[in-house]
C-alpha cells in the first residue's frame, strides 16, 4: 500500500464517524479526500464518493434503526424522490466543468451551515410530526438533483431539511438522513457510471474503513445533546465548505494574506452574530439582527 493510499484509507474512518454521528458530512469529507489525497480527477472522485457514502450510510443506519431514531415514512419518501433527482444530477454532471461543480458544492455547504447554526424557531404550537407527502417529494427531488450533480450523498442538505423544516429532533433527523443518503447515493452513482470508471481496489478499501467509522459514530449519536449535535454539524460543514472553496481559488489568491485576514474577520463576525442570537433566544429578548416584516 502506497503512502497516499494508506493515508486515504486512514482518513476514510472519519467519513464513517461523521455519517454515523452527524447523519451527513461523509461526502463533504470524501470528495476533498479523494481529490487532494488520493489524487483522483474530480468526476471520478465524486463517483467514488457516492459508492463509499452509499454503502457506509446503509450500514450506519442500522444502529440508529435499532434505537428508534429513523422516521421510515419520511425517509423512504424523501429517498425515493431524491433517487430520481440524484440520477438526473449524475447524468448532468458530465456537462458541467469540475471547478464549477466543486465551487457550487462549497457554496451550498456554507449556506447550509448558516441555517444549522441559526437553528429553528419553534412556535408554541409547533409539533414535531411527519412532513406532508407533497413537501417531502418536492424537497427530495431538489436535494437529489443537487447532490447528484456534485457527487454528494446529501446529508449536509437532508439533515437541515429534516431538522429545520420537518421539525424532527436532531438525533432522529440524523438516523433518517442515513436512509435517504444511501438511496440517493446509489441512484447518483448509477448516473455517473455511464461516463466515469471507478478504481475498485481504492473504493473497496475506503468503503471498508468508512463502514468501521460509521458503526462507532452511530454508538456516539444517542449520547450527544441535540443542540450540541446541531452546532457541531453546522461548524463542521462550514469549515469544509471554506476548505473546498479555497481550493478553487487561483494560486496567487490562495496565498494572499489580505484575503485570509478578510475571511477570518467575516468568520469572527458570523460567530459573534450566532452567539448573540442564541443568547437572546435563551433569554426571550428580541433579536435586533432578525429581518422583520
Phi, psi and omega in degrees: 000124180290166181299317182293323179292319179298317179293320179300314181294319180297316180288339179296337177301324179294329176301312180294317179300317179299314180294315183293323184273316187255349182072013181187184179089352181296311180287332177298325175276320189293316183297309176298323180299313182287330179282311190268334180259309180280349176062041176271151171300155187303313183292320178295322178296319180293320178294316179297322177301318180297321178294311182299311183291324180296310180295316182297320180294319179299317179289318182294337179290339186299308179296329177292319179296318179298328181272003179077025182255030176234125175265095194295318182300309180298316183297315183289321177294312179300316181294319180297315177295321180295329179297319179296314179295320182293321179297316178297319178297320178297324178288321180292334184300334181295342184256003183248132179303139182305321181297323178292320178300312182292320179295318177296322176303313182294317181297318179296322178297317181294320178295319180293319179300319179299317180296319181292322181289327177290328178080182182251135176271109180273122173285165183296334182260005185283133179240151179273111185218177177292143176289152174301148184302313182300320181293319179298314182295318180295311179299322181296316180296315182296312180296320179297317179299314181296313183288329175295323178299316188261007177070035182245145175293333172098007179301329181290347173252324183291315181301312176298322180298318181285322184278318185272317182269320182276345178074017179284145172303146185304315178299325178288321176299322179297310182296317180295323180301323182296323176296315180297315182300316181300314181297313183289326180297316181292326177292316177297322178298319179300322177294320181289324187295348177286342183228353187228140174259149181244140175284109186294325180295312179296315181298319180295315182296315181293320180296316181299316179295319181293323179298317177300318178295323182294325179294322177292317180296322179297325178292328182281333190302318183285355184254001183252135179300148185300314182293325177293319181296317180295315180293321178299318178299314182299312181292325178296313180296320180298315181298317180290327177297317178297318181298313182293318181295320179297326180293342180267355179286153173301153186303321184290334178279328181296336180253012181278114182296329179296318180297316181290328176295316177298317179298320179296322179295318178296317180297317179297321177296318179297317178300316181296317180296316179299318179297317179297315180297319181296317180294321180291324176294322179293324183269351180081008179279150180295149180266111183291343180269354182285147177276126182248147179293000000 
